[in-house]
Amino acid sequence: MGKTIAVTGVNGYAASTLLPLLEADTDIEKIIGIDVRPWRGGFSKVEFSREDIRSPEISEILNQADIVCHLAVAGEAMYDRQASDDINICTQGNFGIKKEPRTALEFFDLIGRGERI
């Protein structure tokens, strides 16, 4: 059975560069895509959840994954500093998940070295 990877901010630019690599990886069975905006589509492995990463339900969704890649960021329109920190740097205690979120740079570094995620 392959790995399940959750990607927050799945509609964003960083995810758009990572998703083709994850989609092509035969060791990855499922991608849980999470975003507050409607899913743009285009990847067969993505099971989309329209959810805010600050919501109480997020830990239940993220705990379905073997690996979490946190790419959601508060954009320039976010003027509430606490809300921005909650989204960008996980100040709410790692979303209540059992594993440490991994960044896009970690994924790209592993892929660039030819290693498995």
C-alpha positions in Angstrom: 0.0 0.0 0.0 1.3 3.4 -1.0 1.8 6.5 1.1 -0.8 9.2 1.7 0.4 12.8 1.6 -1.6 15.8 2.8 -0.9 19.1 1.1 -2.2 22.3 2.7 -2.6 25.2 0.3 -3.1 22.8 -2.5 -4.3 25.5 -4.9 -1.3 27.7 -4.4 1.8 28.2 -6.5 4.1 26.0 -4.4 1.7 23.1 -4.5 1.3 23.5 -8.3 5.0 22.8 -8.7 5.0 19.9 -6.2 1.8 18.1 -7.3 3.1 16.8 -10.6 6.0 15.2 -8.8 3.8 13.6 -6.2 1.3 12.5 -8.9 4.1 10.8 -10.8 5.6 9.0 -7.8 4.4 5.4 -7.8 5.0 5.1 -4.0 2.3 7.7 -3.4 -1.2 6.3 -3.5 -3.2 9.3 -2.4 -2.8 13.1 -1.9 -5.2 14.8 0.5 -5.5 18.4 -0.9 -6.6 21.0 1.5 -7.5 24.7 0.7 -10.0 27.3 1.6 -10.6 28.0 -2.1 -12.4 25.5 -4.4 -10.3 22.8 -6.0 -8.9 23.6 -9.4 -8.6 19.9 -10.3 -6.2 18.2 -12.7 -4.6 15.5 -10.6 -6.2 12.1 -10.2 -4.6 11.2 -6.9 -5.9 14.3 -5.1 -8.9 13.9 -2.8 -9.9 17.5 -2.0 -11.1 18.9 1.3 -12.3 22.5 1.4 -11.2 23.4 4.9 -9.4 26.2 6.8 -6.2 24.9 8.5 -7.3 26.7 11.6 -10.6 24.7 11.9 -11.2 22.1 14.6 -11.7 19.4 11.9 -8.3 19.8 10.4 -6.5 17.4 12.7 -8.9 14.6 11.7 -8.2 15.2 8.0 -4.4 15.5 8.5 -4.1 12.4 10.7 -5.2 10.3 7.7 -1.9 11.1 6.0 1.5 9.5 6.5 3.2 12.8 5.6 1.9 16.4 5.9 3.4 19.1 3.6 2.3 22.5 4.9 2.1 25.0 2.0 -0.8 27.1 3.1 0.1 30.7 3.7 -1.8 33.9 4.5 -1.5 36.3 1.6 -1.1 40.0 1.6 -4.8 40.5 2.3 -4.4 39.0 5.8 -4.0 41.9 8.2 -4.6 40.1 11.4 -1.2 39.2 12.8 -2.4 36.3 15.0 -4.4 34.8 12.2 -1.4 35.2 9.8 0.9 33.4 12.3 -1.7 30.7 12.9 -1.7 29.9 9.2 2.0 30.5 8.3 3.8 29.1 11.3 1.4 26.8 12.9 1.1 28.6 16.2 -1.9 26.5 17.1 0.2 23.5 18.1 0.9 21.7 14.8 -2.8 21.5 13.9 -3.3 18.8 16.5 -1.6 16.1 14.3 0.6 13.3 15.4 3.5 14.0 13.0 5.6 17.0 12.2 4.6 18.9 9.1 7.2 19.0 6.3 7.9 22.0 4.2 8.0 22.2 0.4 11.8 22.7 0.6 12.2 19.3 2.3 10.1 17.7 -0.5 12.1 19.4 -3.3 15.4 18.5 -1.6 14.5 14.9 -1.3 13.2 14.7 -4.9 16.2 16.6 -6.2 18.5 14.1 -4.6 16.5 11.3 -6.1 15.3 10.1 -2.7 11.9 8.7 -1.9 9.4 10.8 0.1 
